[in-house]
Amino acid sequence: MSHHRPLTHWHAANGTPLHMRHVRPDDTERLRLALGRLSPEARRQRFLAPINTISDAFVRDLTETPRERQCTLLVLRQENGEEIPVAGGRFVIGDTPETADTCEFALTIGDAWQGQGIGRRLLRALIDEAEARGLRRMLGHVLLDNRAMLALARQQHFSIEASPDDAQTRLAILDLPRRKTRRRRGVLGRLAGMFGKR
Ligand SMILES: CC(C)(COP(=O)(O)OP(=O)(O)OC[C@H]1O[C@@H](n2cnc3c(N)ncnc32)[C@H](O)[C@@H]1OP(=O)(O)O)[C@@H](O)C(=O)NCCC(=O)NCCS
């Protein structure tokens, strides 16, 4: 993946043009502002506990952690030539020999932008990137009452398991690379295939 060009563009349900790109060092301030606008509930679901403020250290970690250790993707909109983050997703690679092929993901979709397929796009992009890097496992900690995230993870073929350290959270686990499921084609599909069209 190029780290400078947007990875993809699309339109939100309300027509707003959105794009996805890798985080950059100059994103710190726009991320601090965007994270500061998250509702208490979105913060609780993201950080697995009620938290009042998101620390500057956390924001710096998003922009300053070397790419070899993590992947942070942002979804942004434009307003008066300025990029405004509406969502972000991240994985961080384990830092011990036992966890070096495993990454841990988290997603944060701005409250007004939830339920529009942005989380699914981000999670798929993170899985693609983890696969491309040759990682073997992706996992995420999800609160037991986070129906949206549990449903999204299941939809993307994660298995949901009990967490060894916390009865209030679940572990979403995906082994990589994903097995390719062959698309079943009916008679028309096979005929189209014979003529080189799909
Ligand atoms: C959980 C979260 C990441 C989901 O992202 P999203 O952009 O709102 O979800 P999407 O629109 O991409 O939905 C994808 C799937 O998730 C599930 N889903 C989304 N919202 C849901 C809801 N309110 N209830 C149940 N399932 C829901 C559905 O299966 C949906 O698929 P469908 O559209 O085919 O039905 C997002 O709501 C969020 O950031 N919440 C706050 C922070 C958080 O919970 N982070 C996760 C910690 S890892």
The ligand as an ORCA input file, in Angstrom:
! r2SCAN-3c Opt
* xyz 0 1
  C     -18.431     -0.913     16.503
  C     -18.078     -0.034     15.328
  C     -16.599     -0.140     15.026
  C     -18.875     -0.540     14.094
  O     -18.573      0.288     12.986
  P     -19.737      0.925     12.109
  O     -19.146      1.724     11.026
  O     -20.695      1.603     13.016
  O     -20.429     -0.407     11.527
  P     -20.809     -0.738     10.011
  O     -21.818      0.261      9.537
  O     -19.565     -0.903      9.217
  O     -21.557     -2.118     10.188
  C     -20.930     -3.349      9.896
  C     -21.704     -4.461     10.568
  O     -21.623     -4.294     11.984
  C     -22.870     -4.692     12.576
  N     -23.487     -3.536     13.224
  C     -23.205     -2.224     13.029
  N     -23.941     -1.463     13.861
  C     -24.711     -2.318     14.574
  C     -25.646     -2.149     15.632
  N     -25.968     -0.914     16.090
  N     -26.200     -3.256     16.180
  C     -25.894     -4.488     15.746
  N     -24.985     -4.713     14.750
  C     -24.420     -3.639     14.182
  C     -23.728     -5.219     11.457
  O     -23.445     -6.613     11.330
  C     -23.174     -4.471     10.271
  O     -23.388     -5.156      9.079
  P     -24.721     -4.846      8.177
  O     -24.635     -3.403      7.826
  O     -24.529     -5.756      7.011
  O     -25.884     -5.167      9.039
  C     -18.470      1.457     15.579
  O     -19.829      1.536     15.856
  C     -17.677      2.132     16.687
  O     -16.620      2.681     16.429
  N     -18.179      2.106     17.937
  C     -17.503      2.781     19.053
  C     -16.100      2.253     19.356
  C     -16.025      0.737     19.334
  O     -16.938      0.049     19.732
  N     -14.901      0.217     18.869
  C     -14.664     -1.197     18.791
  C     -13.555     -1.591     19.731
  S     -12.537     -2.811     18.913
*
